[in-house]
Amino acid sequence: MDRVLIIGAGAAGSVVAQKCAMDRETFQHITLASRRLVSCEKVAALCETPIEIAQVDADNVEETVALIAQVKPDLVINMALPYQDLPIMDACLATKTHYMDTANYEPRDVAKFEYHWQWAYHERFKEAGLTAILGCGFDPGCTNIYCAYAQQEGLFDEIEYIDIVDCNAGDHGKTFATNFNPEINLREVTQDGRYWKDGEWIEIPALSIRTMIDYPEVGPKMSYLIYHEEEESLVKHIKGLKQIRFWMTFGEEYIKHLDVFKSIGLIGLEPIKHKGMDIIPMEFLKDLLPVPSTLAEGYTGKTSIGVILRGTKDGQPVTKMIYNVCDHAETNKEVSAQAVSYTTGVPPVAGATMFFKGEWSGAGVFNVEQFPAKPFLEDVAKRGLPWHVIDVPTGKQDELFEVET
């Protein structure tokens, strides 16, 4: 296996294409496809070795089927919008092609991040003898695999508490901007928060719980409890789990703008009339905001993302953190992308390598924590995302652990 079709030429899709083009021993044939051919042309110009490009409307199953039949990839890496996951999975089934993505499906008309739509494809992929790999970005993706590594390699006998912590301490110099697709980002952070505890999901008003978290190489930052999709799969696959939460940092200016957008209806998903035309406020706002792929130049600071795990080992309490730190300026030098795009785009390249080498295999639909963690982590580190395991000393994250949820 050595043929890959990447669908989606946005900021993260660009990183996937460029990193694949740096490893021709693994990826001997690379095709990048998008709705706009000009986007593919821009990415191809950045690649250090030649890639093929194509135009496709990923909402159109027949069109995607035709492209897959033409390219004949061994694996489709879906870097398109989450709305397009199911049509692309349908196209893969129709062409008997393996599938990978970095974010779970969500409907266009409601902010609902859940895996059940894709998990429902398990039997169809299994019967076809195909592999579908879900959530192979950073979070979800590396964060899931950090948890799996701790479980598989015996760092714990049981992992009881997981806090996934995501900090972007960078500065892009804009008044307001999102680091990935604005529509997806704003839908994600404005929906009600949710966490899992003692076997049940508990919902909270959006951004209503916050605390200070101490991030490696960044320091203490105010972090908000939100819902994120990897929680849904990790509760199925981590033994002994009692609670899982997801935290993300937002600056005061970001929160202020978000409050204004909400108060005047700009994040609405229902169509409204404007000069006799139906427009969706969220899509209108998206068009007003900077394109994420334009943020890289001049972006300073770092991302610090990982998991804080609490559990037991040999009858004793253990607390560890597994994390990565990524520098915006360094990723821009390498692939003309900011660190959020880089951390999303590198893992699927490592995941595709695992699949091509047979390290990850199976018929059906799988989340990444169901596969061997160690070979993936060794590979992704070589590709630019080194990871670290540290003990969390007593008192280090007390504010986080004392939050009542």
C-alpha positions in Angstrom: 0.0 0.0 0.0 1.4 3.4 -1.0 -1.4 5.4 -2.6 -3.3 8.1 -0.8 -6.1 10.5 -1.7 -6.5 13.5 0.6 -9.8 15.3 0.4 -9.7 18.8 1.7 -7.1 21.5 1.0 -7.6 23.8 4.0 -5.0 24.7 6.5 -4.7 21.2 8.1 -5.2 19.4 4.7 -2.2 21.4 3.4 -0.1 20.1 6.2 -1.1 16.5 5.5 -0.2 16.9 1.8 3.1 18.5 2.5 4.1 16.0 5.1 3.1 13.0 2.9 5.2 14.6 0.1 8.2 14.6 2.4 8.0 10.8 2.7 7.9 9.2 -0.7 9.1 5.9 0.6 5.7 5.5 2.3 3.5 7.7 0.1 4.5 6.9 -3.5 1.3 8.4 -5.1 -0.4 11.4 -3.5 -3.6 13.1 -4.8 -5.1 16.2 -3.1 -8.7 17.1 -4.0 -10.9 19.9 -3.0 -14.0 21.8 -4.1 -11.8 24.6 -5.3 -8.9 23.5 -7.6 -7.0 26.7 -6.9 -6.7 25.7 -3.3 -5.1 22.5 -4.3 -2.7 24.4 -6.7 -1.5 26.5 -3.8 -0.8 23.5 -1.6 0.9 21.6 -4.5 3.3 24.6 -4.9 4.3 24.2 -1.3 5.1 20.5 -1.5 8.7 19.5 -1.8 7.9 16.7 -4.3 5.2 16.7 -7.0 1.6 15.6 -6.1 -1.5 15.2 -8.2 -4.5 17.4 -7.7 -8.2 17.1 -8.5 -11.5 18.9 -8.0 -14.4 17.2 -6.1 -17.6 18.2 -4.3 -17.3 15.9 -1.3 -21.0 16.4 -0.6 -21.7 14.6 -3.8 -21.2 10.8 -3.3 -21.3 10.0 -7.0 -18.7 12.6 -7.8 -16.4 11.3 -5.0 -16.9 7.7 -6.1 -15.8 8.7 -9.6 -12.7 10.4 -8.3 -11.8 7.4 -6.1 -12.3 5.1 -9.0 -10.0 7.3 -11.1 -7.2 7.7 -8.5 -7.4 4.2 -7.0 -6.1 5.1 -3.6 -5.3 2.5 -0.9 -6.6 5.0 1.7 -8.7 8.2 1.7 -7.7 10.7 4.3 -10.7 12.9 4.9 -9.6 16.5 5.8 -12.9 18.1 4.6 -15.6 19.5 6.8 -17.2 17.2 9.4 -20.6 17.5 7.6 -18.9 15.5 4.8 -17.8 12.5 6.7 -20.8 10.3 5.9 -20.8 11.0 2.1 -17.1 10.3 1.9 -17.6 7.1 4.0 -20.4 6.1 1.6 -18.1 6.7 -1.4 -15.4 4.5 0.3 -17.8 1.7 0.8 -19.0 2.0 -2.9 -15.4 1.7 -4.1 -14.1 -0.7 -1.5 -11.5 1.8 -0.2 -10.1 2.3 3.3 -11.0 5.5 5.2 -9.5 7.9 7.8 -10.6 11.2 9.3 -9.6 13.7 12.0 -13.1 14.9 13.3 -16.4 13.2 13.8 -19.5 13.7 11.8 -22.0 16.5 12.7 -25.2 17.6 10.9 -25.2 21.0 9.2 -28.3 22.2 11.0 -27.4 21.4 14.6 -24.2 21.6 16.7 -24.0 18.0 17.7 -20.7 16.3 18.0 -21.3 12.6 18.4 -19.8 9.4 17.0 -23.0 7.3 16.7 -23.6 8.2 13.1 -20.2 6.9 12.1 -20.1 3.9 14.5 -23.3 2.8 12.7 -21.1 2.1 9.7 -19.1 -0.6 11.5 -20.9 -3.7 10.2 -20.9 -2.3 6.6 -17.1 -1.7 6.7 -16.6 -5.1 8.4 -18.6 -7.0 5.8 -16.7 -5.2 3.1 -13.3 -6.1 4.7 -12.5 -2.4 5.0 -10.9 -0.3 7.7 -12.3 3.1 8.8 -10.1 5.0 11.3 -11.9 7.8 13.1 -10.4 10.9 14.8 -6.8 10.7 13.9 -5.9 14.4 14.4 -4.5 15.8 17.7 -7.6 16.1 19.8 -9.2 13.8 19.0 -6.3 11.7 17.9 -3.0 12.1 19.9 -4.9 12.7 23.1 -6.8 9.4 22.7 -3.5 7.6 21.9 -1.8 9.2 24.9 -4.5 7.6 27.1 -4.2 4.3 25.2 -0.4 4.4 25.7 -0.8 4.8 29.5 -3.1 1.9 29.6 -1.3 -0.4 27.1 2.2 0.2 28.5 1.2 -0.3 32.1 1.8 3.2 33.4 -1.4 2.5 35.5 -3.3 -0.5 36.6 -6.4 1.6 36.3 -6.9 5.1 34.9 -9.7 6.6 37.0 -9.7 10.3 36.0 -8.8 11.9 32.7 -8.5 15.7 32.0 -7.8 16.5 28.4 -6.2 20.0 28.4 -5.8 22.2 25.3 -3.9 25.5 25.4 -3.1 27.8 22.5 -0.9 30.5 24.0 -0.1 31.9 20.6 -0.8 35.4 19.3 -1.9 35.9 15.7 -2.2 39.7 16.0 -5.8 39.7 14.8 -8.7 41.4 16.7 -10.6 38.1 16.4 -9.9 34.9 14.5 -10.3 31.2 14.9 -7.5 28.7 14.3 -9.5 26.3 12.2 -12.8 26.6 10.2 -14.7 29.4 12.0 -18.0 27.8 11.7 -16.9 24.5 13.2 -14.9 26.2 15.9 -17.7 28.5 17.0 -20.3 25.7 17.0 -18.0 23.6 19.1 -17.4 26.2 21.9 -20.9 27.7 22.0 -22.8 24.4 22.5 -23.6 23.3 26.1 -20.6 21.8 27.9 -20.7 18.1 28.8 -18.6 15.7 30.8 -18.8 12.0 31.9 -18.8 10.9 35.5 -19.8 7.6 37.2 -21.4 6.2 34.1 -23.5 9.2 33.0 -23.2 12.3 30.9 -23.7 15.6 32.7 -24.6 18.8 30.8 -23.7 22.3 31.8 -24.3 25.8 30.3 -21.6 26.7 27.7 -18.4 28.0 29.3 -19.9 28.0 32.8 -17.1 26.1 34.5 -13.5 27.4 34.4 -10.3 26.9 36.3 -6.6 27.6 36.1 -4.4 24.9 34.6 -0.6 24.8 34.5 0.5 24.0 31.0 4.1 22.8 30.2 6.3 25.5 28.7 3.4 28.0 28.9 2.4 28.3 32.5 -1.0 28.8 34.2 -3.9 29.7 31.9 -7.6 30.1 32.5 -9.3 27.1 30.9 -13.0 26.3 30.3 -14.8 23.0 30.5 -16.4 22.2 27.1 -17.5 19.0 25.4 -15.2 17.3 22.9 -15.8 14.1 20.9 -12.9 12.0 22.1 -14.6 11.8 25.5 -17.3 9.7 23.9 -15.0 7.0 22.6 -12.5 7.0 25.5 -15.3 6.1 28.0 -15.8 3.0 26.0 -12.1 2.0 25.8 -10.3 3.0 29.0 -10.8 0.5 31.8 -11.8 1.6 35.3 -12.6 5.2 34.2 -14.7 7.2 36.7 -14.6 10.7 35.1 -13.4 12.4 31.9 -13.4 16.1 31.2 -12.1 18.4 28.4 -10.6 21.9 29.0 -9.7 24.6 26.5 -8.1 28.0 27.0 -9.8 31.2 25.7 -8.6 34.7 26.1 -10.7 37.5 27.5 -11.1 39.2 24.1 -12.2 35.9 22.5 -14.9 35.4 25.2 -16.0 39.1 24.8 -16.4 38.7 21.1 -18.2 35.4 21.5 -20.7 37.0 23.9 -21.4 39.7 21.4 -21.8 37.3 18.5 -24.3 35.2 20.6 -26.2 38.2 21.8 -26.9 39.6 18.3 -27.6 36.2 16.8 -24.6 35.8 14.6 -23.9 32.2 15.5 -27.4 31.1 14.6 -27.9 28.1 12.3 -31.4 28.9 11.2 -31.8 30.8 7.9 -32.9 34.5 8.1 -34.2 36.8 5.4 -31.7 39.4 4.2 -32.8 41.6 1.2 -35.1 38.8 0.1 -32.5 36.1 0.4 -32.1 33.3 2.9 -28.8 33.5 4.8 -27.4 31.5 7.7 -25.9 33.9 10.3 -23.1 31.6 11.2 -22.0 31.2 7.6 -22.2 35.0 7.1 -19.9 35.5 10.2 -17.5 32.8 8.8 -17.1 34.8 5.6 -16.2 38.0 7.7 -13.5 36.4 9.7 -9.9 35.7 8.7 -9.2 32.5 6.8 -7.3 30.2 9.2 -4.6 29.4 6.6 -3.7 33.1 6.5 -2.8 33.3 10.2 0.6 31.5 10.1 2.8 34.4 9.0 3.7 36.4 12.2 2.0 34.0 14.6 4.0 33.7 17.8 3.8 31.5 20.9 3.1 27.9 21.5 0.4 25.3 21.8 0.5 23.0 24.8 -1.9 20.1 24.6 -2.1 16.8 26.5 -3.8 14.6 29.0 -3.6 14.6 32.8 -4.3 11.1 34.1 -5.0 10.0 37.7 -5.3 6.4 38.8 -3.5 3.6 40.6 -0.4 1.5 40.1 0.5 -1.4 42.5 -2.2 -0.1 44.9 -0.7 3.4 45.0 -2.2 6.6 43.6 -0.4 7.9 40.5 -0.8 11.1 38.5 0.9 11.6 35.2 0.7 14.0 32.2 1.4 13.2 28.6 1.7 16.1 26.3 3.1 17.9 23.3 4.3 21.5 22.9 4.3 23.0 19.4 5.7 26.4 18.3 3.8 28.5 15.8 6.8 30.1 14.3 8.6 26.8 13.8 5.7 25.2 12.1 5.3 28.2 9.8 9.0 27.8 8.8 8.5 24.2 7.9 5.1 24.0 6.2 3.7 27.6 6.1 1.1 26.7 8.8 0.4 27.7 12.4 0.7 25.1 15.1 -3.0 24.3 15.4 -3.1 23.2 11.7 0.2 21.4 12.2 -0.9 19.4 15.2 -4.0 18.4 13.3 -2.3 17.6 10.0 0.8 15.6 11.2 -1.1 12.7 13.0 -3.1 11.4 10.0 0.2 11.1 8.2 1.6 8.9 11.0 -1.7 7.1 11.2 -1.7 6.3 7.5 1.8 5.0 7.9 0.7 2.7 10.7 -2.1 1.4 8.4 0.2 0.9 5.4 2.7 -1.0 7.5 0.1 -3.2 9.1 0.6 -1.8 12.6 -3.0 -0.8 12.6 -5.5 -3.2 11.0 -8.9 -4.7 11.3 -12.2 -4.7 9.4 -14.8 -2.2 10.7 -14.9 1.3 12.2 -12.4 2.1 14.9 -11.3 5.0 17.0 -7.5 5.4 17.2 -7.2 4.3 20.9 -8.2 0.8 19.8 -4.9 0.4 18.0 -1.4 -0.1 19.3 -0.2 3.3 20.7 3.5 2.9 20.9 4.5 2.6 17.2 2.2 5.5 16.3 3.8 7.7 19.0 7.3 6.8 17.9 6.4 7.7 14.3 4.5 10.9 15.0 7.5 12.2 17.1 9.8 11.7 14.1 7.4 13.7 12.0 7.4 16.8 14.2 5.2 16.1 17.2 7.4 14.9 20.1 5.6 13.8 23.3 6.6 13.7 26.9 5.5 11.8 30.0 5.9 13.5 33.4 4.9 12.8 36.9 2.5 15.5 38.3 3.8 16.2 41.8 1.4 16.9 44.7 0.1 20.4 44.6 0.9 21.0 40.9 -2.6 20.9 39.5 -4.6 21.4 42.7 -7.0 24.0 41.2 -7.9 21.7 38.4 -8.4 18.7 40.7 -10.5 20.7 43.2 -13.1 21.8 40.6 -16.4 20.2 41.6 -18.1 18.4 38.7 
